[in-house]
Amino acid sequence: MTCRGCSAFRPSVQHKILVPSSAALRALLQTTGVHIWSTTGDVVLSDGNLLVVAAAAAGPDTISLPAGVTATPLGGGPSSTGILNVNFSRVGQTLWFRLS
């Protein structure tokens, strides 16, 4: 079945959108003063009160905390200031922290 007049709706120009790599975007954001929590590809979410980190890879990892911020694991454990050292047992493992 052919649609009359449909050729008017076919795109005549292809547009390519260039998306920077995560490393390039991270470098650009760092130059503007944006805090980078993790450089290993972890998914990091924070509202300023809670920090949630989902592991990109199993094993030890380092999360950079903003200046003056302390992270305390919600399940208990020692608080960290400056650098938060964690050890993920599997990809996708999620850890929750209270920030103060």
N, C-alpha and C positions, 0 to 999 in steps of 0.2 A: 504494500500500500504506500503510495507516494503522497506527500503533503504538498499542496500547491502553496507557493509563497514561503515555504520553510527555509529556502536558501537565504532569505534576508536575516534569519536568526542564527545562522551558522557563524561562528567566529572566523573572521578573516585574518586576524593577527594573533599570534601566540605571544603570551607574556611569560617571561621567566622571572621568578622572584628569587633573588639571592638571599639565602639564609646563612648567617655566619655560624661557624662551628661553635660548640660550647666553650672551647678554649679561647677563641677570638672574642666572643661575647664577654666572657669572664674578664679577660685582660682589659677590654674597653670599660667595663663597669668599674673595675678596680681603679682606673685612672680618674674616675669621677667621684671616688670616695665611697662607693657602695661597699658594704661589708660582705665579704665572701665567707660563708660558713664552712663550706667543704669544697675541695678541689678534686674529689675522687668520683663524682657523679652520683653521690647520694641524693635522695630526695629530702629536702630540708624545708620544714614549714614552721613558722613562728608568728605569734600574734603579739609578742613582747612579754607575755606572761608564761606561755608554754612553748616548748621546743619539741618537735617531733622529727626524728631522723629515721628514714628507711634505707637500709643498706643496699648499695650498688654491688657490693662484693662481700664475701665472707672474709673474716680476719680482722686484724687490728686496724683502727681508723682514728683519725684526729679531726675533731670539729673545733673550729676557731670561734671563740666567743667574743662578742664585742667588748670593748674596754669597760671595766667596771661591772660586768654582768657575771653572775654566779648561776650555775646550772646544778640542780639537785634531782637525781633520778626519782621518779614518782614511786617506784617499787622499793625505795630505800637504797642506801649506799652513800658514799662520801660525795660531798659537793665539790665542784670544780670551778675555778676562775681562770680566765685566759684561754687555756687549752683544755678541751674535754677529750680524754683518751677513752675510746670504747673498743670492744672486741665483739664483732658480729659473728654469730654461729652459722648464719646462712644468708644468702641473698634475699632481700625483701624483709628481713627481720626489722621490726620497728621498735625504737626506744623513745620513751617519753620523759621529758624533764620539766621541772618548774624553774622558771627564771626569776632572779631577784637582783 
